[in-house]
Amino acid sequence: MGIQDIIEGKKQWRAHVARVKALPPDYQIVYKEMQRYLFKVGPVDLPDGPLLPGIVDFFEEGVAAGKGVLELIGNDVAAFCDDLIQDSPTYAEVYQESRSGEPGTAGK
């Protein structure tokens, strides 16, 4: 990863944050809770993947349709997030798989 990649990544992240800040306050609160939960539970491809920008796209569509954020995702933010990442490998799963293998086979 070169310096240009780092700079480009920062530009993309700042554009992403600007999109989040353009959402109504209730959407911003829910997005931040979702982000906190996802960073804790962690699908492996979260930092580079399409999940967070996809959530912002979904929220922007909800705002355009005049819906409240809880109409879109329901009352349980964690359950909604779990549904989003159900097919994605998480760091916990990768760790468990590495621990359940034969001694000395992890990393091969």
Order of alpha helices (4+ residues) and beta strands (2+ residues): alpha-alpha-alpha-alpha-alpha-alpha
